[in-house]
Structure formats: structure tokens, C-alpha cells
Amino acid sequence: MTNGTSPFQHLFDLTGRTAVVVGAGGGIGSVAARALATFGARVVCADVQGDAAETTAAGIADDGGEALARTLDVTDHAQVQRLATEFGEASVLVLTAATNVRKRMLDLSDDEFRKVVRLNLEGTFFCLREFGRTMADRRSGSIIVFSSIRAQVIEPGQGVYAATKAGGLQLVRTLAAELGPDNVRVNSIAPGVVETALTAPIRADGDWYEAYARKSVLGRWAAPGELAGAVVFLASDASSYVTGSQLVVDGGWLAADGRYEPKLTVGAGS
């Protein structure tokens, strides 16, 4: 098409939209905030570490984008409610905040169990409910929750984390069904292994790190920036008919049964 008349020219344009990124202080959240700003969004960088949120917002401003920072503890319903009210015009919510305690179930304490559930599941619920309300009232919006491949596959030591991610995915699907008539889309992104602070204990163990890399068909970990495209896609009009979905960004982890490549014989059975 010529003269800028292509109907696809502005699919990813977020100009004029406000995006709230929870967990924007570092890792995937910081990258998501920067990517949304690059495509024109005014970004609210929210994080329990207010100084980290300020750093991300300042970096966006240095790059010519528009951003501001807020301190937010998603386990505090009143704080979530205040943020949703303050930015009632937000048309995008990205939720990346999460924690993990890597222990076998028989070794988990009550407090450790509650810590993971409170942040990953209860905090997700608070954000979905409060921002879902404001978006439903405006009859427009896109909510993006970071899940994990652990919502589908597990390993020893990941029980409570996997349970919260599976539960969060079902909250996403339910809200998508409930707010579809209000033109609010709700989706999740399921990363594989990403080099962030949350995975630092794994990366510190060379054997563990390499074992995870081999699980991906690409044979490596993801950098946080490799999740940015999925965020922009789900936030923008490029995904206008996508809701209730989980977008897997795992380098092929779930597609293949490990990295062992046996010698194949023509005519062999399964």
C-alpha cells in the first residue's frame, strides 16, 4: 500500500495509551515497560522497590518516552485499589511480580507456602479485580499476566510456585470470559527459563544452568528482552481478537521431550 493507507501500519502503535507495568523495577518488567514506551505508551512503572521503579522510569525518559513511577506492594489490596483508581484511564496492565521458594513440598514451611501464594496468586487476583473493574467501566483494555511453563509442567522443588502459576492462568481465563462483553482482553505469557533475579540460584549452579539450557530446543536461556515482543503484541491492536490465551515463549521447551536425539531407523515403531 502507498501513502500510508495500509490497514496494518499502526497495529503495534500504542500512542495515547497508558500502560501500568507491575514489577517494572527489573528483569522482564523493566524490559516490558521500556518496550511499551518505545511504541508510544505512557508507562506507569510500579514496583515494591520504589527506587527501582524510579530508575526504570528515568531510563524511559532518557530515551524520549513518557513514564512515571509508583511504589506498589501487590499483596496490599488498598495499594492496588489506589493505583487502579489513580490511573483509571489505563488501557494496558502488565503484571510480572512473582516469587519462588525452591524446596520439596515436604520441606516447605507454612510461612514459605503462604509467601508464594500471597504474592503470586493473591496479588494477581487483586490486580485483575481492581484494574479489570476500571477497564470494564471504560469498555476497553488489555491485561497481560506473566505465568510460566510451570503452569503446565513441573519438577521437584517447584510445587507451590507451579500451583500459583496454574491458578493464575485460570484466573486469567475466567476474567477473559467475564469481561469479553466489556471489550477487555485478558491473556497470559508463559516464559521458559529467563536470566532474571528470580532464576539467580539456578544460574549460580553450572550443571543446573546447562541442564535447563538443554531442555530448550534452541539450547539456551532467554534474555529478558526476548519477552518484549509478546508484551507489545498482546497490549496492541495486533492482538485485538486474542483473549483467554496463554502465549508460550519458551524456546521450544514444551514442544520437545528433552534434547536426546536417538538414531532413527526407517520403519521403527514409536
C-alpha positions in Angstrom: 0.0 0.0 0.0 1.1 3.6 -0.6 0.5 7.0 1.0 0.3 5.3 4.5 -3.0 3.7 3.8 -2.2 0.2 4.8 -4.7 -1.1 7.5 -1.8 -2.8 9.2 0.5 0.2 9.5 -0.5 1.1 13.1 -1.1 -2.4 14.5 1.5 -2.0 17.2 1.1 1.7 17.8 0.3 2.5 21.5 0.4 6.3 21.2 -2.1 7.9 23.6 -2.5 4.8 25.8 -1.5 4.5 29.4 0.2 1.2 30.4 0.7 0.1 34.0 3.6 -2.3 34.5 3.7 -4.0 37.9 7.2 -5.4 38.6 8.8 -2.7 36.4 11.8 -2.4 38.7 13.9 -5.0 37.0 14.0 -8.1 34.8 11.1 -8.8 32.5 9.0 -5.9 34.0 11.7 -3.3 33.2 12.0 -4.6 29.6 8.3 -4.6 29.2 8.0 -1.0 30.4 10.7 0.2 28.0 9.2 -1.7 25.0 5.7 -0.3 25.6 7.1 3.2 25.9 9.0 2.7 22.6 5.7 2.1 20.9 4.2 5.2 22.3 2.6 4.3 25.5 2.7 6.5 28.6 4.1 4.0 31.2 3.5 3.8 34.9 6.4 1.8 36.4 5.2 0.2 39.6 7.3 -1.9 41.9 7.6 -2.8 45.6 11.1 -1.3 45.3 10.2 2.3 44.6 13.7 3.3 43.8 14.0 0.6 41.2 10.7 1.8 39.6 12.2 5.3 39.5 15.3 4.0 37.7 13.2 2.3 35.0 11.0 5.4 34.6 14.1 7.6 34.3 15.6 5.4 31.7 12.5 5.6 29.6 12.5 9.4 29.9 16.2 9.5 28.9 15.2 7.6 25.7 12.5 10.2 24.9 9.5 8.3 26.3 6.9 9.3 28.9 7.0 7.4 32.2 6.4 7.9 36.0 7.0 5.7 39.0 4.9 4.4 41.8 5.7 2.1 44.8 3.3 -0.8 45.0 3.0 -3.9 47.1 0.5 -6.1 45.2 -0.2 -8.1 48.4 -1.8 -4.9 49.9 -5.3 -4.6 48.4 -5.6 -1.0 49.4 -2.5 0.0 47.5 -3.6 -1.9 44.4 -7.0 -0.2 44.6 -5.5 3.2 44.9 -3.2 2.7 41.9 -6.1 1.4 39.8 -8.2 4.5 40.8 -5.3 6.9 40.2 -4.8 5.6 36.7 -8.3 4.7 35.8 -7.5 5.7 32.2 -5.0 2.8 31.9 -5.8 0.6 28.9 -2.9 -1.8 29.5 -1.9 -3.7 32.6 1.2 -5.9 32.7 1.8 -8.0 35.8 5.2 -9.6 36.2 5.7 -9.6 40.0 6.4 -13.1 41.4 8.4 -15.0 43.9 9.5 -18.6 44.4 10.8 -20.9 47.2 12.6 -23.9 45.6 12.0 -26.7 48.1 10.5 -30.1 48.0 6.9 -30.0 49.4 7.7 -32.0 52.5 10.4 -29.4 53.4 8.2 -26.2 52.8 7.2 -24.3 56.0 3.8 -22.8 56.4 5.2 -19.4 56.1 7.1 -20.2 52.9 4.0 -21.6 51.3 1.9 -18.6 52.3 4.6 -16.2 51.0 4.5 -17.6 47.5 0.7 -17.9 47.4 0.2 -14.4 48.8 2.3 -12.7 46.1 1.8 -14.9 43.1 -1.9 -15.8 43.4 -3.5 -13.3 45.8 -1.6 -10.4 44.4 -2.5 -11.4 40.9 -6.2 -11.6 41.9 -6.1 -8.1 43.5 -4.6 -6.6 40.3 -7.0 -8.5 38.0 -10.0 -7.4 40.0 -9.2 -3.7 40.5 -7.9 -3.0 37.0 -10.5 -5.2 35.5 -13.2 -3.0 37.1 -11.8 0.2 35.7 -11.3 -1.3 32.2 -14.8 -2.7 32.2 -16.2 0.7 33.1 -14.3 2.2 30.2 -15.2 -0.8 28.0 -11.6 -1.1 26.8 -8.4 -2.7 27.9 -5.7 -5.4 27.7 -4.5 -7.2 30.8 -1.3 -9.3 30.5 -0.2 -11.6 33.3 3.1 -13.4 33.3 2.6 -17.1 34.0 5.2 -19.8 33.4 5.7 -23.1 31.7 5.4 -24.4 35.3 1.7 -23.8 35.0 1.8 -26.9 32.7 4.9 -28.9 33.6 6.7 -29.3 37.0 9.8 -30.6 38.6 10.8 -31.4 42.2 11.0 -28.2 44.3 8.6 -26.2 42.2 5.3 -27.4 43.6 3.8 -24.3 45.2 5.2 -22.0 42.5 3.7 -24.2 39.8 0.4 -24.3 41.7 0.2 -20.5 41.8 1.1 -20.1 38.2 -1.6 -22.6 37.2 -4.1 -20.9 39.4 -3.2 -17.5 37.9 -3.7 -18.9 34.4 -7.2 -20.0 35.4 -7.9 -16.5 36.9 -6.8 -15.0 33.5 -9.1 -17.3 31.6 -12.1 -16.7 33.8 -11.7 -12.9 33.7 -11.3 -13.1 29.9 -14.7 -14.9 29.8 -16.3 -12.5 32.2 -15.0 -9.2 30.6 -15.2 -10.2 27.0 -18.6 -8.5 26.6 -16.9 -5.3 28.0 -14.2 -5.4 25.3 -11.5 -6.1 27.8 -9.0 -8.7 26.8 -7.1 -10.8 29.3 -4.1 -13.0 28.4 -1.0 -14.6 29.9 2.6 -15.1 28.8 4.4 -18.3 29.8 8.2 -17.9 29.6 10.6 -20.7 29.9 13.9 -20.1 31.7 14.9 -16.4 31.6 18.0 -14.8 33.0 16.5 -12.7 35.8 17.0 -12.2 39.5 14.3 -14.9 40.2 16.5 -17.5 38.5 19.8 -16.4 40.0 20.1 -19.5 42.3 19.9 -21.7 39.2 22.3 -19.7 37.1 24.8 -19.9 40.0 25.0 -23.7 39.6 26.7 -24.5 36.3 25.3 -28.0 35.9 21.8 -26.8 36.7 22.1 -23.9 34.3 23.3 -26.2 31.4 20.6 -28.8 32.1 18.0 -26.1 31.7 19.6 -24.7 28.6 19.5 -28.2 27.0 15.7 -28.5 27.7 15.0 -25.8 25.2 15.2 -26.8 21.5 17.2 -23.6 21.0 19.7 -24.9 23.5 19.9 -21.7 25.6 18.2 -19.5 28.1 16.2 -16.4 27.2 17.3 -12.8 27.8 14.5 -10.7 29.3 14.3 -8.6 26.1 13.1 -11.6 24.2 9.8 -11.3 26.1 9.2 -7.7 24.9 7.6 -8.6 21.6 5.0 -10.8 23.2 4.1 -7.9 25.6 3.7 -5.4 22.8 1.7 -7.8 20.7 -0.8 -8.5 23.5 -1.0 -4.8 24.5 -1.7 -3.6 21.0 -4.4 -3.8 18.3 -2.3 -6.5 16.7 -3.9 -9.0 19.1 -7.4 -7.4 19.0 -9.1 -10.9 18.7 -6.8 -12.7 21.2 -8.2 -13.2 24.7 -8.2 -16.0 27.3 -4.9 -17.3 25.8 -1.5 -18.3 27.0 1.3 -17.2 24.7 4.2 -19.6 25.3 7.7 -18.0 24.9 9.9 -20.9 26.0 12.4 -21.6 23.2 10.5 -24.8 22.4 10.8 -26.3 26.0 7.2 -27.6 25.9 7.4 -28.8 22.3 10.1 -31.4 22.7 10.8 -34.2 25.2 14.3 -33.2 26.1 17.3 -32.8 23.9 18.3 -36.5 23.5 18.5 -37.3 19.7 18.4 -41.0 19.2 19.5 -42.7 16.0 16.4 -43.2 13.9 15.7 -46.3 11.9 13.3 -46.3 8.9 10.2 -48.3 9.8 10.9 -48.3 13.6 7.9 -48.2 15.9 7.1 -45.4 18.3 
